[in-house]
Amino acid sequence: MSLQDDLTAVRRNLNELVRSVERLEQDVARQSPAAPKAPEAGRMVSVPDTPYDSTLWTDTDDEGLGARDRRAP
């Protein structure tokens, strides 16, 4: 295949992918008409400065680091 043939095939496949995604979006919209809308882009969310309750973290492991009370081998 020549470079031009490859580019034509890529464009055709990309166009088919776009059409498939558009059909999928339409199907999802039809199946769940009461789907929640995305939050507003400019909406601010306040996060409190108070520390989290330490009891939230009891019996947890640090992912990738292991248990808090044990040492690595």
Secondary structure by P-SEA (a helix, b strand, c coil): ccaaaaaaaaaaaaaaaaaaaaaaaaaaaaacccccccccccbbbbbbccccccccccccccccccccccccc
